Amino acid sequence: MGRALWCLWLAMNGACGAAVSAAACEVALVLAVDVSGSVDETEYRIQMQGLADGLRDGAVSEALVVGEAAVLVLQWTGTSRQRVVVPWQRMTDFDAVEALAARIETTPRVWRNFSTAIGEALEVGAAQFRDVPECRRRVIDVSGDGSSNEGPGPRNVHGLLRQEGIVVNALVIEGAEPRVTEYFWENVIHGPGAFVITADDYAEYPARMRRKLLREVTKPISKAPGDSFAPHL
């Protein structure tokens, strides 16, 4: 897609000006993937493939390149079990996006059968931004299918996130426990415009991830059905 057509598409979604005036690095994006005990091997592979396919989407990849985004992948589960599996990658061209997608879809799982420490995952994610100080926006994109049951509660980390100017968005997969979307809405997401997108099951994860990435990298101002937004936190 050429720049003119891209701007036309973004203008229809209320975001052209932001893309055209992007800084050298418009957004630094931490993709935090749940590998706790509630996620089986098939569900893990769906998450990683869904991430890779979402990055390859034409509109998403174009926005990443235009904004010279930085992307990092973090796997998280219980306390002391969060690991960067793909360090910061700069999306300077489409080859870089494809290389990142290919790396994500072949990245092995680090842990299995541990608890859910969302607060610590947010702390570890927040610490990564010190390596990309030039990026204008800082976003943690956390996916999960259950509430935090170990370590600091995610709300206890909101002060740090506010101080560092970090927005936390979420993709929730329902089914493992009741009212997970509500939990993430009330306890996990944080920052201006923060939002939750819900997948009713893992089969819906890839399509929902594409939508989530598109909203994060193009900063649209409209809301699609099934999305929840926090206008100020």
C-alpha positions, 0 to 999 in steps of 0.5 A, a space after each residue: 500500500 502506498 503512502 497516499 492510500 495508507 493516509 486515506 485509509 488512516 484518515 477514514 479511521 481518524 489517525 492519518 495525522 498521527 501516522 504522518 507526523 510520527 516521531 523516529 519511533 512512534 511506539 514501543 510495544 511489549 507483547 506479553 504472552 501468557 504461558 501459565 498452567 491454564 494455557 495448554 500447548 495448543 493454546 500456546 501455539 495459537 497465541 504465538 501464531 496469532 501474534 505472527 499473523 497479526 504482525 503480517 497483516 498489511 495495515 498493521 505492518 504498514 503502521 509499524 514501518 511508518 512509525 518505526 516501531 520497536 517490538 519486544 516479546 515477553 513470556 510470563 507466568 508465576 513469580 520469578 518466571 517472566 522472560 524476554 524471548 524476543 528482545 527489542 526489534 526495530 520495524 524499519 522495513 517490511 523485511 524486519 516485520 516478516 523476520 519478527 513474525 517468523 521468529 515469534 511463530 517458532 519461539 519455544 515455550 519457556 514454562 508450563 504448569 505455573 501460576 499467574 503473576 500479572 502484576 510481576 509481568 507488568 513490572 518486568 514489561 515496564 522495565 524493558 522500556 529503559 532500552 528504547 527511550 526514544 520511542 514516543 509511546 510506551 504500550 504493554 500488550 498483555 494477553 491472558 485467560 485468568 486473574 492474577 493469583 500470585 505476586 503483587 496485584 496488577 493494580 499495585 503496579 499502576 503507580 509505576 506505570 503512571 510514572 513511566 507513562 506506560 499504557 496497558 491494553 489487554 486481550 482476554 481469552 474467556 473460558 478458563 474462569 468466569 468474568 475474566 474480561 471484567 477482572 482485566 477491565 477493573 484491575 489490569 489495563 491502565 492509562 489514557 485510552 487503554 482497552 480490553 478486547 475479548 476472545 470468547 475462546 482461543 479459536 477467536 484469538 488470531 482475529 482479535 489480536 489483529 484488531 488489537 494490534 491495529 488499534 495500538 499501532 494506528 491509535 484509532 479513536 473509534 470503538 468496535 463492538 466487543 471492545 472496552 475502553 478506559 478513557 482515563 486511569 
